[in-house]
Amino acid sequence: MRAIWSWFLAYVLGRDPGEFLIRWGDGPDKITTHDMYTGCILLGETGSGKTSGPGRALQKALLAKGYGMLVIPAKISDGPAVVKMCSDMGRKVILFGPGHPHRFDPVGYELSQGVPVEAVAAYINTLVRLAARQSAGGTGDDGYWQTSCDRATLMQLSLAVLARGTASLRDLYRLVNSLPRAAADFHDPAWLKSFCARCVLRADRRARGKPDAQRRLRLVTDWLEEWAGLAEKTRTIVQSCLSNTFFRLVATECGELLCGGTTVSPDDLMGGAVLVVATPYLQFREAGQLTLQAWKLAVQRAVLRRKMTAASVPVVVWADECQFTASEEDKAVQTVARESKLINVNITQNIPVLYDSLGGQKAQHMVDAWLGCLGLKIFCANAEPATVDFAVKTCGQRFQAVGGGTIDTAKWNPVDHLLGSARTGTHSYSMQLHPNVPASTFGRLRKGAKENHYLVDCIIYYGGKTFSNGKPYTKVTFDQRR
């Protein structure tokens, strides 16, 4: 009967409850592909075995299914480890990084997919905000400057597209450094030879007889006049912010990979490829970090806008040390990821590092909302108070009877005993809420390595699922040697 029901769900409703990625024990407990569509966060302190235990088990299971995967490494050893894992499993890997032949122009790719200029500008502006936050130590979020940068990026991108029919990050870098600095520049022969001026002239020729293009060009030229009239300090701050970001994206060793055409793109991942962005933060620092973020955002956007069919391949965005690539887009992406078969796996030490990377305490509500959107939560050994408190609250509470009472401690008196006067006392009990998983549990989970026989313990939680213990959470042990 169970087999018939599984067949019915699989072929009539298009969902197979028996499909699993990892299974443990002899019972029915498992994590399925459908569970993964709701997103995953894996939390564990340094050395807890989170990556080599449950992380590796999940990654191998996803690769075994033939899914596309974008690997975003933070540590230098992460990329080679994935390459070896894929080699052992017979899967080919595309390496994107210095010393490798592939290139990816994210702006040109987005425009080639028919994405509106405004949406492409939003993608670029997200990178600008991330770069500003890196420079400001996680606090680059002033509203006025964000709005000014957003508008400047949109106008420059519009001008490049009007002039060339497409655009690249290099175009934006050249434009931001050739914008007029005063109204007199419009009549200056030197400025009229600049890249910006030549783009305006070319856009004017291309817009002739095209009302919509002419309207957009008027908006751009009006903005250029406004830009030239800005106070020097205001203009310099916005220009420096954009120029510094575009410099990292085009003029560094990592940035050169994002220019000069496209030989690999999110389309390859949607076809089932495994791509490792070999620009780990610990090796290439901010330039490598921005390259990782550019890839992550580009893949997420491409997967979410694709037209879904029965043959659509799930795509995994695998972010170890996810605090280095987290953005304000993550929450919005996760809310709609399931229907696009997008699997986001995020691994980090604790919750405060996410607060810090996204803006400090001001980012707390944003991070909490994002964590609330992630269905699968895996907790390894941890002693960080906020993270342990989050884990305890996630696993919930139960009512427990707690007894109490008093007893007369006066010395025994034989006369009172003969006269029938007994000792007095009281007793009572109450129902109190106690955590299902006490905080101390997370300090006792095994961390793998030789002293623990290479066994890693964790608590797996998935809301709405009932494991064999009758609860939505369960303790699971993974062997690092497998």
C-alpha positions in Angstrom: 0.0 0.0 0.0 2.8 2.4 0.8 4.5 1.7 -2.5 1.2 2.5 -4.4 0.8 5.8 -2.5 4.4 6.8 -3.3 3.9 6.0 -6.9 0.7 8.1 -6.9 2.5 11.1 -5.4 5.4 10.8 -7.7 3.7 10.4 -11.0 0.3 12.1 -10.5 1.2 14.9 -8.2 4.9 15.2 -9.4 6.3 14.8 -5.9 8.2 11.7 -4.6 8.2 11.5 -0.8 10.6 8.6 -1.0 13.3 10.6 -2.7 16.1 11.3 -0.3 19.5 12.9 -0.2 20.7 11.5 3.1 19.2 8.9 5.5 20.4 7.8 8.9 19.6 4.8 11.1 17.3 2.0 10.2 14.2 4.1 10.4 12.4 6.4 7.9 14.4 9.5 8.9 15.8 11.4 5.9 16.4 14.7 4.2 14.9 15.0 0.8 15.5 17.3 -2.2 12.1 19.0 -1.5 13.4 19.8 2.0 16.4 21.4 0.6 14.4 23.8 -1.6 13.4 25.6 1.6 17.1 26.5 2.3 19.6 25.3 4.8 21.7 26.9 7.5 24.5 24.9 9.1 25.8 26.5 12.3 28.8 25.3 14.3 31.8 26.7 16.0 35.3 26.5 14.5 36.4 22.9 14.6 32.9 21.5 15.3 33.1 19.3 12.1 30.2 21.1 10.4 31.8 21.1 7.0 33.5 17.7 7.1 30.5 16.0 8.8 26.9 17.0 7.9 28.2 19.5 5.3 30.2 16.9 3.3 27.3 14.4 3.5 24.9 16.9 2.1 27.2 18.1 -0.6 28.1 14.6 -1.8 24.4 13.7 -1.9 23.5 16.8 -4.0 26.4 16.1 -6.4 25.3 12.4 -6.7 21.9 13.6 -7.9 23.5 15.4 -10.8 22.4 18.9 -9.8 24.1 22.0 -10.9 26.2 23.6 -8.2 28.0 26.9 -7.6 30.7 26.5 -5.0 31.6 29.7 -3.2 34.8 29.0 -1.2 36.2 31.2 1.6 39.2 29.1 2.5 42.0 28.2 0.1 41.5 24.5 0.7 37.8 24.5 -0.1 38.1 24.5 -3.9 40.6 21.6 -4.2 38.5 19.6 -1.8 35.4 20.0 -4.0 37.4 19.2 -7.1 38.7 15.9 -5.5 35.2 15.0 -4.4 33.8 15.5 -7.9 36.6 13.6 -9.4 35.9 10.6 -7.1 32.3 10.8 -8.1 33.0 11.1 -11.8 31.7 14.7 -12.1 33.5 17.4 -14.1 34.3 20.7 -12.5 34.6 24.1 -14.1 37.2 26.3 -12.4 36.7 30.1 -12.6 39.6 32.1 -11.2 43.1 33.4 -11.9 45.1 31.0 -14.0 42.0 29.5 -15.6 40.7 30.3 -19.0 37.0 31.1 -18.3 35.5 34.6 -18.3 32.1 35.9 -17.2 30.7 39.4 -17.9 27.8 39.6 -15.5 26.4 42.8 -16.9 26.6 41.7 -20.5 25.1 38.4 -19.6 22.1 40.0 -17.8 21.4 42.3 -20.7 21.7 39.4 -23.2 18.9 37.6 -21.3 16.5 40.5 -21.9 16.7 41.8 -18.3 15.5 45.4 -18.1 18.2 48.0 -17.6 16.7 49.0 -14.2 17.0 45.4 -13.0 20.6 45.1 -14.1 21.4 48.4 -12.4 19.9 47.0 -9.2 22.3 44.0 -9.5 25.2 46.3 -9.9 24.0 48.5 -7.0 23.9 45.5 -4.7 27.5 44.9 -5.4 28.3 48.5 -4.8 26.6 48.4 -1.4 28.4 45.2 -0.5 31.7 46.8 -1.4 30.9 49.9 0.6 30.0 47.7 3.6 33.4 45.9 3.3 35.2 49.2 3.3 33.2 50.6 6.2 33.6 47.4 8.3 30.0 46.3 7.9 28.3 49.7 8.2 28.2 51.2 4.7 24.4 51.8 4.5 23.8 55.6 4.6 20.5 56.1 2.8 21.4 59.3 1.0 24.6 58.0 -0.5 23.0 54.7 -1.4 20.2 56.5 -3.3 22.8 58.8 -5.1 24.9 55.8 -6.1 21.9 53.9 -7.3 20.8 56.7 -9.5 24.3 57.3 -10.9 24.7 53.7 -11.8 21.3 53.5 -13.5 22.1 56.6 -15.6 25.6 55.4 -16.6 24.3 51.9 -17.5 21.5 53.5 -19.6 24.0 55.6 -21.4 26.2 52.7 -22.2 23.3 50.6 -23.5 22.0 53.5 -25.6 25.5 54.0 -27.1 26.5 50.4 -27.6 23.4 48.2 -27.4 25.0 46.4 -24.4 27.3 47.3 -21.6 30.1 45.9 -19.4 31.6 46.6 -16.0 34.6 48.1 -17.9 32.2 50.6 -19.6 30.9 51.7 -16.3 34.4 52.1 -14.9 35.4 54.3 -17.9 32.1 56.3 -17.6 32.3 57.1 -13.9 35.9 58.4 -14.4 35.0 60.6 -17.4 31.8 62.3 -16.1 31.6 66.1 -16.4 32.8 67.9 -13.3 31.3 71.3 -14.1 28.9 72.9 -16.6 31.9 74.3 -18.5 33.0 70.8 -19.4 30.2 70.5 -21.9 32.0 73.1 -24.0 35.5 72.0 -23.2 37.3 70.4 -26.2 39.2 68.1 -23.9 36.1 66.7 -22.2 34.3 66.3 -25.6 36.9 63.7 -26.5 36.2 61.7 -23.3 34.6 58.3 -23.2 31.4 59.8 -21.6 31.0 62.5 -24.3 31.6 60.0 -27.1 28.9 57.7 -25.6 26.5 60.6 -25.6 27.2 61.4 -29.2 26.9 57.8 -30.3 23.7 57.3 -28.3 22.2 60.4 -30.0 22.9 58.9 -33.4 21.4 55.5 -32.4 18.3 57.1 -30.9 17.2 58.9 -34.0 13.8 57.8 -35.0 13.3 55.8 -31.8 11.0 57.7 -29.4 11.7 55.5 -26.4 15.4 55.7 -26.8 15.2 59.5 -27.2 13.2 59.7 -24.0 15.8 57.7 -22.1 18.6 59.7 -23.6 17.0 62.9 -22.4 16.8 61.5 -18.9 20.5 60.7 -19.1 21.5 64.2 -20.4 19.4 65.9 -17.8 21.1 63.8 -15.1 24.5 64.7 -16.6 23.7 68.4 -16.3 22.5 67.9 -12.7 25.6 65.9 -11.9 27.9 68.7 -13.2 26.1 71.1 -11.0 26.4 69.1 -7.7 28.6 70.4 -4.9 32.1 69.1 -5.4 32.2 67.2 -2.1 28.9 65.4 -2.9 30.0 64.5 -6.4 33.4 63.3 -5.3 32.0 61.0 -2.6 29.6 59.3 -5.0 32.1 59.1 -7.8 34.8 57.6 -5.5 32.4 55.0 -4.2 31.4 53.8 -7.7 34.9 54.1 -9.1 36.5 52.1 -6.3 33.9 49.3 -6.6 34.2 49.2 -10.4 38.0 49.2 -10.0 37.8 46.0 -7.9 35.5 44.5 -10.5 37.7 45.2 -13.6 41.3 46.2 -12.7 42.3 43.6 -10.2 43.5 40.0 -10.9 40.1 38.7 -10.0 38.2 41.6 -11.7 39.8 40.9 -15.1 37.8 37.6 -15.1 34.6 39.6 -15.1 35.5 41.4 -18.3 36.3 40.5 -21.9 33.4 38.3 -22.9 31.6 35.3 -21.4 32.8 31.7 -21.7 30.9 30.3 -18.7 27.6 31.5 -17.2 24.7 30.5 -15.0 23.3 28.7 -18.0 26.0 26.1 -17.5 24.9 25.5 -13.9 21.2 25.2 -15.0 22.5 22.5 -17.4 23.9 20.6 -14.4 27.5 21.8 -14.3 29.6 22.2 -11.2 31.4 25.5 -11.0 34.0 26.5 -8.4 34.8 30.2 -8.1 38.4 29.9 -7.2 38.9 33.3 -5.7 38.7 32.5 -2.0 38.4 35.4 0.3 41.3 34.3 2.5 43.6 34.4 -0.5 42.3 37.3 -2.6 40.6 39.4 0.1 38.1 42.1 -0.9 38.6 41.7 -4.7 38.0 37.9 -4.4 35.1 38.5 -2.1 33.4 40.8 -4.6 33.9 38.2 -7.4 32.3 35.5 -5.2 29.3 37.9 -4.5 29.0 38.8 -8.2 28.7 35.1 -9.1 26.3 34.3 -6.3 23.9 37.1 -7.1 24.1 36.3 -10.9 23.3 32.6 -10.4 20.4 33.3 -8.0 18.8 35.9 -10.3 19.2 33.6 -13.4 17.7 30.6 -11.7 14.7 32.6 -10.3 13.8 34.0 -13.6 14.1 30.8 -15.7 11.0 29.2 -17.2 10.4 26.1 -15.3 9.7 22.7 -17.0 9.6 19.1 -15.8 13.2 18.8 -17.0 14.6 21.8 -15.1 17.7 20.8 -13.2 17.9 22.0 -9.5 20.8 24.4 -8.9 22.7 24.5 -5.6 24.4 27.6 -4.3 26.9 26.3 -1.8 28.3 29.0 0.5 30.7 27.8 3.2 31.7 30.7 5.5 28.5 32.4 4.1 29.1 35.6 6.1 31.6 36.6 3.4 29.0 36.6 0.7 25.7 37.2 2.6 23.6 40.2 1.3 20.3 41.8 1.9 19.0 39.9 -1.2 19.2 36.5 0.6 15.9 36.8 2.4 14.0 37.8 -0.7 15.6 35.1 -2.7 14.8 32.3 -0.2 11.1 33.2 -0.1 10.7 32.2 -3.7 13.5 29.7 -4.2 11.4 26.5 -3.9 9.4 27.0 -7.1 12.5 27.6 -9.1 14.4 24.6 -7.7 17.0 26.7 -6.2 18.8 25.2 -3.2 20.8 27.6 -0.9 23.1 26.0 1.5 24.7 28.4 4.0 27.5 27.4 6.5 28.9 29.6 9.2 30.0 29.7 12.8 27.4 31.7 14.6 24.7 34.3 14.2 26.6 37.3 15.4 29.1 37.0 12.5 26.1 37.4 10.2 25.0 40.5 12.1 28.5 41.9 11.8 28.8 41.2 8.0 25.5 42.8 7.2 25.7 45.9 9.2 26.0 45.1 12.9 23.0 45.3 15.3 21.1 47.3 12.7 21.0 44.2 10.6 19.6 42.0 13.3 16.0 42.0 12.1 17.1 41.3 8.5 19.3 38.4 9.5 16.6 37.0 11.9 14.0 37.2 9.0 16.4 35.4 6.7 17.1 32.6 9.2 13.3 32.3 9.6 13.0 31.6 5.9 15.4 28.7 6.0 13.6 25.4 6.6 16.4 23.1 7.3 18.6 24.0 10.3 21.6 21.9 11.4 23.3 22.7 14.7 26.8 21.4 15.5 28.8 22.0 18.7 28.5 25.6 19.7 29.1 27.7 22.8 28.2 31.1 21.4 25.2 32.3 23.6 23.0 33.9 20.9 23.4 31.0 18.6 22.7 28.4 21.3 19.7 30.4 22.4 18.4 30.4 18.8 18.9 26.7 18.6 17.1 26.1 21.9 14.2 28.2 20.9 14.0 26.6 17.4 13.7 23.1 19.0 10.8 24.4 21.1 9.6 23.8 24.7 7.4 21.3 26.5 5.5 21.4 29.8 7.1 19.4 32.6 5.8 18.7 36.1 8.0 20.2 38.7 7.5 19.2 42.4 8.3 21.1 45.5 7.5 21.3 49.2 8.7 22.0 52.8 9.3 19.9 55.9 9.6 20.8 59.5 13.3 20.5 60.5 12.8 21.0 64.3 14.5 18.4 66.5 12.3 15.4 67.3 10.6 15.7 70.7 9.3 12.4 72.4 6.6 14.2 74.4 5.1 15.8 71.3 5.2 12.4 69.7 3.4 10.7 72.6 0.8 13.5 72.6 0.2 12.9 68.8 1.8 16.1 67.6 3.5 15.2 64.3 5.9 17.2 62.2 4.4 19.5 59.6 5.2 19.9 55.9 3.8 20.9 52.6 4.1 19.6 49.1 3.2 21.0 45.7 3.8 20.7 42.0 3.4 22.9 38.9 3.6 22.6 35.1 6.5 24.6 33.8 7.9 25.1 30.3 11.3 23.6 29.8 13.4 23.5 26.5 13.1 20.3 24.5 16.9 20.5 23.9 18.7 22.1 26.8 21.5 24.6 26.1 24.1 22.3 27.6 23.4 19.8 24.9 25.2 21.9 22.3 28.4 22.0 24.3 28.5 18.2 24.5 28.1 17.4 20.8 31.1 15.5 19.4 33.4 17.4 17.0 34.9 14.6 15.0 38.7 14.1 14.7 40.6 11.1 16.1 39.6 11.7 19.8 36.0 11.3 18.8 36.6 8.4 16.4 35.9 10.9 13.6 32.2 11.1 14.6 30.4 14.5 14.4 27.1 15.0 16.3 24.5 17.5 15.3 20.9 18.4 15.9 18.8 18.5 12.7 15.6 20.5 12.7 13.0 20.8 10.0 9.7 22.5 10.8 6.7 20.5 9.7 8.6 17.2 9.5 8.1 14.5 12.1 11.2 12.3 12.6 11.0 8.8 14.1 11.3 10.2 17.6 8.0 12.0 17.1 9.6 15.5 17.0 10.6 17.9 14.3 14.2 17.6 15.4 16.6 14.7 16.0 20.2 14.1 16.9 22.3 12.6 14.1 25.9 11.4 13.9 28.0 11.7 10.8 31.3 9.9 10.1 34.0 12.2 8.7 35.7 9.3 7.0 32.8 8.7 4.6 
